[in-house]
Amino acid sequence: MKIVLTGAPGSGKTTVWQWLKQYFKDAYFVPEAARHLLNRNSYQFPKDIVKFQLDILKLQLYWESKIPSNVPFVFFDRGIWDGLAYYPLAPLANLKHSGYDLILLIEPIFVKPKELRSEREKETLLIHERIRFAYLAKGYDPIPIPKRPVDLRCKIIKEIIEKNKKED
């Protein structure tokens, strides 16, 4: 089962992804390609956003091609369609992809009440909605994972996976 954890920056995707490793020891975990590129000292961030998105896509597809066939679960810290929320690339929009089984949309975490949200938080919500629409446009029905402590988010995810395993 291929499971994407997605959502806006700062929503807790990577933290949940890391925590899931203790619950799914036999799973395969694919890290976030953009974060990997940006953390590499040798990577020169291109001035061209299209080039950056293509670099992310190439790395993501490469990692996906290396997934062992005998693992019961694969967890992705972002999927390839996330890129459509940041830049609607023509090559990405027309890409044929083998698909994912579950899209888990991690809800943003804000500590301030709505009326005190900063511009950054408004941008985060906009990106969150763009990500949701990107997956909807590709025929997926993202399942929201509510704002909760990370252990409860993992419990919710485990329940969703169990329910979806039974439906297969």
N, C-alpha and C positions, 0 to 999 in steps of 0.2 A: 504494500500500500504506500503510495507516494503522497506525502502530506506537506503542504506549504504553510509556513508561518509567515504572515505578511501583515502590513500595517504601516502607519506613518513612522518617521524617525522618532525615536524616544518612546515608543509605545511599549517596549519591553520584549520585543520579539527575540532578540538574541539571548536575553536572560532566560526566557521560557525555554528556548531551544537548548541552552546549556543545562537547565534543570531536567529536561526530558531525558537526557543521557543517563540519569540515575534510574529512571523508570523503564526505559527501553534499552537494555544493555545489548541486545542482539540487533539493534537498528543501525542504520547507516546515516550519518549526519553530513549534510552539504552546507558549508558556511556561506555567508553572504559575499558574493563576488565583488561588489563595489567596495566593501570594507577591506577585503583582501588586497585589492589593487591599490587602494589609497594608503594602506599600511606598509606596502612594500617600498623600501627605500629606493629601489631602482626604477619605480614607476614614475614617469613624468606626466602629471595631470595635463591632458591636452586642453588647449584653449577652445577647441571645437567640441561642443557638447555631444554632437553626433558621434564623433570618434570615441569619446568616453563611453557612451551607451553601447556602441558596437564592441568595445573592449570587454565590457561587463557581459554582454550577450555571449561572446566567444568563450570567455572563461566559464560561464555558467553551463553552456552546452558541452564544453569539454568535460567538466566535472560530472555532468549528468551521463555522459557516455562511459564513464569509469565506474558507475554504480554496479556492484556485484549483483548478479541475478538471483542469488540465493538468500537475500535478506528479506525478512518479513515486512519491515518498515523502513522508509526513507523519509527523513525530516529535512526540509529545506528552510534555511534562513533566507527567505524571499525566493520567489519563483521568477521565471523569465518574463512573465506578463507585468511584473511590477514596473519595468522600464517604461511601459506605456503611460504610466501616471506622471513620469518625470519629463518624458519627451516622446511624442507619438511618432516614432521612427517608422518610415515606410517598410524597411526590411523586416522589422520586428512585427509590424501589423500583419504582414503577409506570411509570416513564418509558419511552417507546418511543425507541429510538436506532438510528441507521443502522449502527452497529457499527465495530469495529476489526478489523484483520487479525492483528496480533500483540500479545500482552501480554508484555512483558519485565519480570520481577520482579527488581529489583536487590537482591541480598542485602546485609543490613546489614554495616557495617564496624565491628569492635571490635578494639581493640588489646590488651585485657586477656584473660587466659584466662577461660573460662566461670565458674569458681568465684569469680572476683573481680568479676563483673558488678554494676553498680550497679542501683538501682531504675529509673533512667532507661533503662538498657539493657534491663531486663526489659520495661518499657513499650514500648520500641521493637520488641522481638520480638513482643509482643502485637499491636501495630498492623500489623506486617509480615504476621502470620498473618491478621488481619482483612481486610487488603487482598487477600491471596491468596484467601480464602474469598469475598469480595465478587465477584471476577471469576469464580471457579468457579460461584457461584450464578447468574451471568448467562450461563453456557454457554461461558466461555472456559477455556483451559488455559494458565495463565501459565507461561512458560518462565523458569526461574531463571538469573540471570546471577551467577556466583560472585564472591566477594570476590577481586579481583585489582587490580593497578594499572590506572589508567583506560585506558591504551593497549591493554592486553590485553582489557579488557572490551569496548572498541570493536571489536577484532578478532573476538571471539566473536560480537558482535552482527552484524557484517558477514557472518560465515559463516552465522548463522541466517537472515538476510534472503536471502542467495543460495540457501540450501536451500529456503526457502519460496517464493521466486520461481519456482523450477523446478517446484514441486508445483502451482502455479496453472494 
